[in-house]
Amino acid sequence: MTPIFEVKSQRDGCNHGAGQRLDFAAIKAASVGSIESLIRRWLPAGYRRGDEWVAVNPTRGDKKAGSFSISLRSGVWSDFATGESGGDMIDLYSYLNGVTLLEAAKAVDNILGVSRTPRTAKIHALPLAKPISAVMSPLDTLRDPAGFPARTLPDHEGKPRFEKAGEEGPPHHNDEARRHVYTVGTTGVRIKIIRRNHAGALNWYRVTCADGVTGWQLRKPSGYREAPFVGVSDGFDRNPFDPSQSDNALYWTEGEKDADTLRSRGALAFTFGGVGDGLPSGCEEYVRGRDVIVVADNDQPGCDHAEKKAALAVLVAKSVRVIHFPELPPKGDVTDWIQRDGTLGALEKIVAETPVYTPAIMANVARNSIKATPYAWTDPATIPRRDFIYGRHLIRKFVSATIAPGGVGKSSLIVTESLAMVSGKPLLGVQPACRLRVWLWNLEDPHEEIVRHVQATAQHFALCPRDIEGYLFVDSGRDQRLVITLTDRSGTTILEPIVDALVAELVARGIDHIVVDPFVSSHDAPENDNGAMDRIVKAWGRVAQSANCSIELVHHSRKSSAGEAETTAESARGGKALTDGCRSVRVLNRMSKAEGETAGVDVPRSYFRVFVDKGNLAPPAETSDWYHLKSIDIGNQKDGYGDSVGVVVPWQWPDLMADVTVSDLRAVQAAVSKGCYRAHPQARDWAGHALAEVLRLDLKKPKDKRKASHLLKVWLASGALKKQVDKDDRGNDRPFIIVGEWANA
């Protein structure tokens, strides 16, 4: 058979050298946006029918189009006449040309130019809309279905074939080797029948006729959503996707037989079928947050298929390992390995010794691609200004950081600033240039806690839905992890597919600013590894550059050393490369007890100040930006008090001299000159009493007493008053306050 598209050789410009691994996930993602153009190229004699492309199957003696169709939305294809199917364009090319998946991936890559396209161009070329998932959610597979898809109306040839039957499925035939029942809950929804003598497989799907009769048809019905094969035979077997099993290792096998084999040994295993079944869109959701072991068959298609699964899993799983069995004969699988006296314990030992999977990131860099660029003189007037999007801290295309000890209020500050940006209102005194789209990704708190903070802040500042909706995006790390590194014994690697996916989503949503809170949860590298921190912060810089947005990394400070009173940029936990790599670094400091006394604040712990500290020079307290963490009841309790949430509001450091005039000073000097006043505030004849009488302060009130102390301190420092040691009425030496240089009238 003549290939529909010839695989290019090295001379043709393809850079796939011997042994080079392909980024299947990137090629598959790129092909989703080019499904129709690829199909028209490969099957030009076909025609469009709704969202499907119908064509004659060139791999067999098919004379009339009808049984062979490809979804133009997802790339899923099937031939109901033979039961053969696949999940994407790579599968389809492999099937049409009779080549391996690796060769097919190379061919699709050559057509689309994925490996030859700069990363940013590749990302912008991806479809902006997320494809509709072709799979059920994992939790939905734990419950019996409420019904079955409608039966497909048969054509003039009576296809698809239909058998009226219940849970037992279609009748057995002599060529049947075995059957595997795909279940949802405990109900069979699909039966895959493996035929003898390599005659292929038949897939039967449970459907309901218009008259309510249920049965099985030999074609995937419209609206069918894939569920994995788990081999659960009754309610007492452990379902791999039950939340109670989330901490246990999960094996992803190539076929149903292997899943049954591992399940019978006590392991958790699943599959969406073999190489020919493809991988349905969204299948990676079944391994989100799990320790996944991909088990490969010992042949090239099996290895390629395992690589594809691992590339998808690594985007969402906790860890991924790929297990090969090179000691087996060609096409050998884990079942063959078990039958050769292998045990689950021995397999687990192999898993433990296998390195964590690292995706193959293609780097098409030629030897002479690094070149020095001559500098061209530029008129300064034509250089764009730095694009500050909020104050002087957040800059488009740059990474900024916020450093603070735990519990000061940094996350609450971030929420208030985010709502200021999305609403375009100066909630904290900073006027955004315009309304901005903000992605708030809190990697610690559950989603409902983030919602409490957002709604409490909106309530305090009297914001309404139109101030927020469409501009604010919120995610919790408990629902959607964000880890851009993979660290093992060989070091820390940036997970470029995750970085690329993040950039694609930022671009698709038009997001101007993203908050990662806390930074430590976005990577798995040792914090004190400066080399790793340098790579990570530069990766975030590439995200900011590629997505044309600003990035805020919220980070904890280390425990204070002896003698340290201030949190500075140097106080950031871990390697210094993080703060060095950020364009702007600001720090938060809680109000000290002494500052509280000076400012006349009774509960100083609820106040904090913020200053940009790239140069590690802390400004005086009275010139910092101060904020108050105010408690807001969000009213989510009908009877009594609801949840109390801390909301950050602006606060001004009080100017205790604001209402004091020169005349007031002269009056105080006159009063002091007529008496004998002590310097110590505990003395009965303290100078503060004379000051309070003149300025009408009540020293029984803490605020007034603090003001009196502050004014005396200021005037002593200026020389308007001065201390002098003299004898008290008992003949002891005591410091007294007398008039210094008289104030001018």
C-alpha positions, 0 to 999 in steps of 0.5 A: 500500500502506498503511504498517504504521506511519506515520512521525510528523511534526515535530508528532507529537513526532519530533525528526528535523529536515531533514538531521539524521543518525541514529545507526543503530547505536543504533537497531539495537542498541535494536531487537534487544531488541524484535524480537518486539514490533515484528514482532507489531505489523507482521505481526500475522497471523503465528505463531511457529515456534521462533525464527522468526516466519512470516507472509504477505508483504504486499508481494506476492500471498502467500496462505499463510504459509510462505516469509516468515520473520524470526529472533526472535533476530537480526532477519535475515529472508528470503523464499525464494520471491523470494530477498529478505532483510535483516539487521535491523528497519530493513531489514524496515520499509523493505521492508514499507512501501516507504520508504527506510532513513532513513525506516525508521530514523526510524519504528523510532526513533519506536516505541522512543524511542531519541533521546528516551531519556536515554543511561543509560536507553537503555543499560540498556534494551539486551539484556544478552546479546551476540547470537550472531554471524551471520558466520564469523570472518575467519580461518575464511574463509581455510580451505576448509570441512570440510563444508556445512550440511544441506539443508533438507527440502522442503515439500509444494510442493517448496520450497526448490528444490534443484539437484544440482551441484558447484563450478559451481553451479546451471545458467544461465538466460536471465534471468541477467545475472551471478553472484557466488560467495561463497567460504570458502577457495577453495570456493564456499558461496553464489552470488548470481545477478543477473537481467536487467530488474531482476528481483531476485536469487536466492541459492543456498546449498551444502548436503549431503543426508542421503545425502551428495550436495552441491548448491545450494538456493534458501534459506539453510539452518539453521546457515549463517554469513555470509561476505563476498564478496571476489572471490578467484578462485584461491590467487594473489589477495590475500585482504583478511582475510589477516593479512599484508594488515592494514596495507592499506586495505580498501574496503567496497562496496555490492555484489559488482560494485563489489568485483570492480571495485576488486579488478581494479584492485589494491585490497582490497575486500569486501561482504556484499551490497547494501542488500537483503541487510542487514548480518549481526550481527558483520559489523564484525569484518571491519574490526577494526583496519583502515583502512576506506573505505566506498563509497556508491552515489549514491542515498538508500538507498545513502547510508543503507546506507553510514552504517549500515556506517560507524556499525558500523565506527567501533566497531572499525576503526582509521579509517573514511572514507565516499566519495560520488560526487555527480557521478554520475547517480542510483544511480551507483556506484564502478564507474560512476566507474571506467568514466568514466576513474577510476583507483585512484590518483585514488580513493586521492587522494579518500580521502586528502582525505576527513575521517575519519568521525565518527558522528552522535550524536543530541542531543535538546536543546530550547531551554528544556531547560537550567534552574537547579535550586533547592537543597533543604536536606538533612539531613547524616545522610541523605547517603550516604557516599562508596563507597570500594571499595578503601582510600582511593583507589578510589571508586565513581562516580569516576575515579582515576589512578596515575602512575609512571615506566616500569618501577617496577612500577605494572602489577604493583601493579595486578594484585595489587590486582585479585586482592585485590579479586576474592578479597576478601582483604587481599593488600597489607594493605587489606581490601576491603569485599566481593568485587568484579568487576574488569575488567583491560584492559591495552592494551599487553601480549599476553594471555599476558603478562597471564596470566603476571602474574595466575597468578604473583600467584595462585601467590605468594598461594596463591589458587585458581580459586574465588578468581578465576573469575567475578570477574576479567575480562581483556582485551588491547589487542592483541586488543580495542582501546579508543579512545574518541576520534577526532582529526582536523584539526577537533579531538578528538571523544568516540566516544559509541557506544564509550562507550555500548557500554562502559557497557552491558558494565560494567552487563551484567557487574556490574563494580565496577572497571575498570582502563585501563592505560595511559591513553595507549592509550585515546585518540588526542588530543595529550597536551598538549591540555588541552581534549581531556584535560578532555573525555576524563577527563570522559567516563570520569567519565560511564562511572563514574557510569552504570555505578556503578563505579570507574575507574583510569587508569594513566598514565606520568610525564614525564621528570624535570627538573633537580633533580626527585627525586620523582615527584608528580601534577605529573609526569604526562605531558601536560595537567594537566586529566587529574589535575585531573579525577581524584578521587584521584591516587597516585604511585609512586617507586622507592627511591633509593640513599640510602633503600636505604642507610638501610633496609638494602636491597641492591637498592633498584630492586626497592622502591617507595613509593606515596602519594596526591598530589592535594595534591602533598605527598610524605610522608617515606619511612618513612611511605609505603606501601612495596612489593617487586617480588618475582621469581616463577618460574611453573614453565612449564618442565619442565626448568630454570627457567620464566618469572620474573614480578615480583609486588608484595608489601607491605614495611615500612620497617624501624624501626632504633630498634625494638630500641634502649632508653634503657639502650642509649643510656646505655651508648653514651654511657658508651663514647664518654665514655671514649675519643676517637672521630672522626665520619667513618665511614672513620676507624679510631677512628670512633664507630661502633666504640664503638656496635657494641661496646655493641650487638653489631653486626658492622660488616663486615656492610653492614646493621649498619654502616648501622644504626650510622650511622643511630643516630649520626645520630639521637642527634646530631640529638637532642643525646644526642651532639654533634660537636666539632672537636679536634686529632688525633694529628697536630695536624690539626683533625678533627670528633670525637663527644662526649657531649651531654646525658646520657639519663635512666635 
